[in-house]
Amino acid sequence: MRFRARHLAKALMILAAVAVLGLAVMVLWNLLMPALFAGSPAINFPHALELLVLCRLLFGGFRGRGGWRVRRHWEKWCTMTPEEREQFLNARSARF
């Protein structure tokens, strides 16, 4: 029973976060775009959610903090010895 309640609470928090972010995108768009670009139309909530998803796909992915590649490379760097780091940096600087 606790397992379901925890997942239900997590799902509700995610939905609330998506709703707040969508509302923020809609408000910012409707405040800025018509003022900056004269012919720009105002958008509604579903269009704001679509814009949010599109921006996440194009610029950020869905993982946050740079995606899985950054974390994987950082973990690899942390496990290197100082000699391996020096060798890696020398090889990288020779390449560029």
DANORMO-V588911 format. One record per residue. N is the residue number from 1. RES is the residue in three letters. D_CENTER is the distance of its C-alpha to the mean C-alpha in whole Angstrom. Layout:
n = {N/N}
res = {RES/RES}
d_center = {D_CENTER/D_CENTER}
This chain:
n = {1/2/3/4/5/6/7/8/9/10/11/12/13/14/15/16/17/18/19/20/21/22/23/24/25/26/27/28/29/30/31/32/33/34/35/36/37/38/39/40/41/42/43/44/45/46/47/48/49/50/51/52/53/54/55/56/57/58/59/60/61/62/63/64/65/66/67/68/69/70/71/72/73/74/75/76/77/78/79/80/81/82/83/84/85/86/87/88/89/90/91/92/93/94/95/96}
res = {MET/ARG/PHE/ARG/ALA/ARG/HIS/LEU/ALA/LYS/ALA/LEU/MET/ILE/LEU/ALA/ALA/VAL/ALA/VAL/LEU/GLY/LEU/ALA/VAL/MET/VAL/LEU/TRP/ASN/LEU/LEU/MET/PRO/ALA/LEU/PHE/ALA/GLY/SER/PRO/ALA/ILE/ASN/PHE/PRO/HIS/ALA/LEU/GLU/LEU/LEU/VAL/LEU/CYS/ARG/LEU/LEU/PHE/GLY/GLY/PHE/ARG/GLY/ARG/GLY/GLY/TRP/ARG/VAL/ARG/ARG/HIS/TRP/GLU/LYS/TRP/CYS/THR/MET/THR/PRO/GLU/GLU/ARG/GLU/GLN/PHE/LEU/ASN/ALA/ARG/SER/ALA/ARG/PHE}
d_center = {32/30/28/27/27/24/22/23/22/19/18/20/17/14/16/17/13/12/16/15/12/14/17/15/14/18/19/18/19/22/23/22/22/26/27/26/26/30/29/26/26/24/22/22/20/19/19/16/14/15/13/10/10/11/9/6/8/10/7/4/6/5/6/4/7/7/8/12/14/13/14/17/18/18/20/23/23/24/27/28/32/32/35/32/29/32/33/29/29/32/32/28/30/33/31/30}
